[in-house]
Amino acid sequence: MQLSTMKSKQFKTSVLSILLGLPFVVAYFIIRSLPVSPCDFLHEETFNSEGILDYCGPGDSAFVDLSIRKWPMQMSFKALDPVQVGLSCRFEINIKQADGSPLGPNDIALSHSRKIHLLAIDETLRDYQHIHPHADRLFDGTWRFNFTPRKPGLHKVFLDFIPLRSPRRVLLSTSFFVEGEQKEFPVLEENLSVEIGTHRFELRKDSKTSVGIETLLEFSGQNKQGELVSLSPVMGAFAHMVAFDPELKGFAHLHPTETFLPSSDDDTHSGALSFSFMPPKAGTYRLWAQIKLENDPKETFIPFDLKVGS
């Protein structure tokens, strides 16, 4: 009888231990279920001038197709004003984690000096804007940003951030419509040389660009005198680049492969920068380079079109 009682107590203790540990096991597998890009941790760990950990570095060369890859997070997205060309519109995003808890600023790591990178682009690939939403002071998972569309029609939005719970990049997407009809859909042809103002920018590839093969792209800029431009830091790097497919199913968020990073906002760099890109399918991709010329208060966005063979 006593032996039976002891076994019963041991059984109850075992069941209780399993039940208590179950939430942790579930949480572990939820975190592990987050899709991983080829690079497990997409950024190097650095510390900014305030001593805060900031993930910077070359990132991932692979294109992520968000029509087939999903992250276990919920996002609602709405405009607070009429969305019209040339008018600033307020937008609101609400992000919930897998367990239903809100995703606030204390839940996201710094990545290239920002919490969330929002990439907005229209269906013709001609209006690209890189925006950083700010968190609502109530910390209920609500983030807001202002956006002034330059083109009518469908716009795609991609969110890129790193939760503190898991050292893995999270990508979310949605879309919205700008009043008016988009009548011009230019056919993309390869164009790797672009003139903006008094500067010419070029993108050179080290080999034929093919599907599934990592290609090295060399970015450079010159002034009218043929001198290489001097670049100031933008979000912890001397340049950023984003590649979009014509269908806007996803994107690749690229950073220079060079190991040096700006140590302060006063640093400058003159010379070419390399980006690594691995396209998933044939076609022509729109690549937007984002830089800041020395002594220029505004950032410059440069569109290139890269043809990828099968």
N, C-alpha and C positions, 0 to 999 in steps of 0.2 A: 504493500500500500504506500509506504513511504517512498519507495523507489519510483512508483508511478507518479506520485505528487512532484518529486524532483524533476522527472522528465517533462511533466506538464509545465512546470515553471520555466525550465530551460527552453521549451518550445515557444512559450509566450515571449520570453526575452529575445529569442532569435527573430520572431515575427516583428516585435517592436523595433528591433535594430534595423531590420530591413525597411520597415515603413518610415523610420526616421531618416534613413540614408537615401530613400527613393528620390526625394526632390533634388538632392545633389547629383544623383546619377542622371536624372532627366535634364537638369541644367547643363551638365557636362556634354551630353549628346546634342543638345540644342546648339551649344556653342560650336561643337565640332562639326555640326551640320552646315555651318556657314560655308558657302562656296569659297574655295581657295584658288587664287590665280597661281600661275607657275612659280611665282616668287612668294613663299609663305609669308614673309613680312616685307611689305613693299617699300619700306623706307628705312634709312639709317637713323639711328638714335643720335640726336644732337641736342644741345641746350642753347636757347636763345639768350639775348642780353640780360633778360630778367631771371635766368636760371631755370626756365620752364622747359621741360622735355618737349622737343619738337621733332616729328618724323619727317626727314628730308632725304633726298637722294634721287637716284635715277628712276625709281619706280619700276613699272612693268611694261615690257614691250608688246605684250599680247593685246589683241583686240577682244573686248568682252561683249558678247551678244546678249543683251538683256531681254530679248524675246524668248530665250530658252533657259537663261540662268536667273534664278530668283533667290532673294534673301528673305529669311523669316522675320520680316518686319512689316508693319502696316504704316502706310502713309496716306494722308488726305491732303488735298491741294485745292485751293480756291482763290479766285480773284476778288478783291474787295472794292474794285472800281471797274468801270467800263474799260475793256481792253481795246484800245484804238492806236493806230500808227501815230507816232510822234507825241503821245501823251504818257506821262509817268503813271504807272498803275501799281497799286499795293497788292502784294500776294501774301498768302498765309499758308504755311505748311505745318502739319501736325504729324509727328513720328512716334510710333509706339513700338517698343521692343517685343521680342517673341513672347515674353510673359505678360504683355499688356501694359507694362509700366512705361511712363513717358520718357522720351529720350531728350534730356536737357543738356545744357552746356557742360555740366559736371560729368556727363557720361561719355563725352567725346574727347579724344586726344587732339592736340595740335598737329596738323599736318601741313607743312609748308606755310607756317605762321597763321593758319586759319582753322576753324573748327569744321565747317562744311564748305565744300566747293560745289557751287551750282553752275552747271553748264547749260545755257539756253541757246538753241539754234532753230532757225526757221526751216521749212521744208525745202527751200531752194539752196540751203547751205551758205547763204550770203550774209545772214545776220547772226553773228555769233557773239555772245556776251558771257563773260566769266564773272559771277556774282557770289558774294558771301553773305548768306542770310544771318540775321542776328536773332538771338533767342529772346522770347518773351520773358519779361521780368517775373512772371508767375511760375516759371519753370515747369510748365505742364506739357512739355513736348512741342510747344508751338514756336515756330520760327517764321520770321517775316523778312521780306525784301521788296525793293522797288525795281521795276523793270519798265523801260521805255522801248517798245517795239519799233523797228524800222521798216518791217515788211508785214503785209497782211497774211492771213492764212494760218495754217497749222504750225505750231512751234513745239519742239520736243525739249524736255527738261531732264537732265541727269544730275543726281546727287552723288557725291563722292566723299566718304568720311571713314574714320577709324574709331570704333567704339573702344572705350577703356576696358570693357569686360573681356574683350578678345582681341589679340593682335592681328586682326584680319580686316581687310578693306571691305567696306559695304558699299554697294552701288544700287541706287534706286532710280526709277524713271517714271515719268508721266508726261502728259501733253496738255496743251491748251490752245484755244483758237483766238486769233486777232481779227477783229472786224474788217471786212473787205475781202475781195477775191484776188487770189494770186494768179496772175495770167502769164507770168514769165517763168519758165523752167529751163534755165540754160543747161545745155549738154556739156558735161565735164570732159575736157581734154587735158592731157598732161601739161602742166605749166609750173615749172620750178624756178622761175625768175620773175620777180614782182617789183615794180617801181612804186614807191610811196613818197610823195614830196620830193625832196632832194636826195633820197637814198634809194639804192637798189639792193634787194635781198635775194639770196639764192639758196637753193636746197640741192645738194648733190648726193647721189647714191653711189655706193661703192661697187654695186653689181646690179644685174638685172633683178628687178623686184618680182618675187614669185610667191605663190600661196604657201603659207606654213613655214617660210624660211625667214629668219631674222635678217633684216637689212639695216645697214648703218647709213644714216642720213646726216650729212654735214651741212649745218646752217651757218651762213655768214652774211654780213652786210657791209656795204661800202658807200661813201659819200661821193659827191661829184668829182672830187679830186682823186678818187680811186683808193682812198684810205679806209682801212677797216674801221667800222664803227665801234665806239666804246659803250659798253652796256653797264647799266646800274642794276642792282638786285631787284627782283620781283618775287615776293613771297618766298624768300629764302633760296632763290636760285637766280642764275643769270638769264634764264629763258625757260619757257614752258611751251609745250606743244600738245595739241589734241587732234586726233584723227577720227573722222566720221565717215561711215559708209553712206552711199546715196539714199538708202532706205531708212537711215537713222535708227537702225536696230540696236546699235550700241556705239561704243567708242573706245579709243585707247588714250590714256592720259600719260604723256611722256615727259621725261625730264632729261637734261644732259647726262651723258654717261661719264663725263669727266668727274674725277674724285674730289676736286676742289669745290668748296662751297663758300659763298661770301660770308666773311666773319662779322661784317657790319653793313649798314645801309650805305656807307660811304665807299665801300669797295667798288672797283670797276674791273671790267674784263674786255680786252680787245683781242679779237681773233675768232676763229671758227669754234662752233660747239657741235658735238655729235649726239644724235638721238638714235635709239634702236627701236625698230618697228617690225612686228611680225603680223602681216595681214592674213585673215582667215579664208578669204576667197578672192577670186579675180574681180576686177572692176577698177573704177577710178575713185580714189578717196580724197576728200577735202581735209587738208591739214591746216590748222590755224596755229601759227607761232605767236606767242605773247612775250613782248620784251619791253624794256624801258631804256630809251637812249639817255646817255649821260647828259645832265643839265636840262632834260625835258621833263616837265612835271606830269605829263600824261603818258600812259602806256600805249604801245603801238601793237596792233593786231595785223598779222600778215597771212593772207590765204595762199596756199599752194595746192595744186592738184597732182596727185601721184597715181600713175597707172600701174596696176598690178596684173601680171600675166598668170596664166594657169600653170 
